[in-house]
Amino acid sequence: MREFIPPAARFIDLPAPFTMRRGGKLAGARIAYETVGRLTPERDNAVLILTGLSPDAHAASHPADTDPGWWEAMVGPGKPVDTDRWYVICLNSLGSCKGSTGPASPDPATGEPYGPDFPDLSMEDIADAAAHTVRALGVDRPACVIGTSMGGMSSLSLLARHPRLARAHINICGAASALPFSIAIRSLQREAIRCDPHWNEGRYGQADYPQRGMFTARKLGMMTYRSALEWDGRFGRARIAPEDHGDGNGHRDQARCALDPAAGDPFGHEFQVEDYLERHARRFARRFDPNSYLYLSRCMDRFDLGESCGGTTDEALARIRLEKALVIGVETDILFPLRQQRQIADGLAAGGTDVTFLAMDSPEGHDAFLIDTARFGVPVAKFLTTL
């Protein structure tokens, strides 16, 4: 088990104990965050970003860490989330392995990583931790909360549980509850990890790491983050070049074979799309803790805003009080289908929020907000100028 903490991450301690919604408590817990821009003396120009499952708090480069962030094209001076005007706070979710307390973090009681002993995690816990962090930073009411993917879920939970915490909200590819297809995919991802012989009931180490399980989980995820339209246009039925199966001299690539037992096998990778998935899986597998993957994905499955608020989803959305909201979905998104963003927009509007809803026709599917930033940047920038 290992944490992956960006070099410029800063931390806010959570109340001790931090009581979890589904039972259990955390002692010595913290939330990792980064900020870009300057807070005005009135403290009224803060924009809070809540992330998807895997990103860290490093959304954009800044003097303390000049490496590009995961949303580099969207956040910064003169960019859609313009840090010449806005003070951007990006949080790493509770339960992650990238600075905030999660299964890979040391348990103060033992000094060893929590692993499977980490308390049951809920989206409400992530939301409450975010609310505490923002207030601890001296921001009583951010101008806007932006949530992408899983962050769209945690944003809705935050706004429902902490009324009038923000003036406005941008929800991108989010949802107010998990749908059966998404639950099924994430269930298979967790099964792949747990069936890896090295998972060891969540008590693995770096030497006996459930790598193959993480490979499979990531590949399943990548298949849902993009769209069939993109796969067709990008890869078609193109085969892997013969030299890419080895070292270019007719010899098998032993390093590749060690990572991919199928290499050189008659049932191994033949098509470029297979190789693409393999390469992504290799990059991800050792950069995210498997237990954090399990906890966060289960947390997403269990999220239901209506259930959390003691009513229906539409009722819960209508009770959220905002001045304005921008809700964006993608027509080719199969993981968080467009109808889920329509539901968010309609529900918020029913409560009196001035809502703008956009259905993007990007071919990139769920990950379009990370890839097709030129298209997403225009409405985000326009919306923020109205605040």
Number of C-alpha atoms within 10 A of each C-alpha: 23 18 21 16 17 17 10 18 21 17 17 18 18 20 14 12 12 18 15 17 15 12 10 14 15 19 16 15 23 22 27 27 27 22 24 25 19 15 19 12 7 7 15 17 22 27 26 26 24 28 25 20 19 18 19 27 28 29 27 22 19 17 8 11 15 10 13 13 18 17 17 16 19 24 22 23 14 12 16 22 23 19 21 13 18 24 24 27 23 24 30 31 33 27 30 29 28 30 27 30 28 30 29 27 24 19 20 13 9 8 9 12 19 22 22 16 12 21 20 18 23 23 30 24 23 26 25 22 24 28 20 16 22 21 13 13 10 10 20 17 21 23 22 26 27 23 24 25 22 25 27 28 30 31 32 27 27 26 24 23 18 15 12 17 23 22 18 26 28 24 25 27 30 30 32 26 18 20 18 10 12 18 17 12 18 21 16 15 23 22 15 20 26 20 14 17 15 19 22 14 14 20 16 17 13 10 7 12 22 25 22 22 23 27 26 22 24 23 22 18 19 17 16 18 18 20 22 16 14 15 15 11 10 12 14 13 13 11 14 16 11 11 13 12 19 18 13 11 8 11 10 16 17 13 9 15 15 10 14 17 11 13 19 17 11 8 8 13 18 19 15 17 19 15 17 14 18 19 13 14 22 18 12 17 20 18 14 21 25 28 28 27 24 21 21 24 21 19 20 23 19 17 21 20 27 18 13 17 16 10 11 14 19 18 17 23 26 21 18 25 21 23 17 21 24 21 26 26 28 25 20 24 25 18 25 28 20 22 15 18 25 18 17 27 24 19 22 25 20 17 17 15 21 15 22 16 16 19 16 18 14 22 20 22 29 29 21 24 24 16 15 15 15 13 14 20 18 13 16 20 16 12 19 20 12 7 12
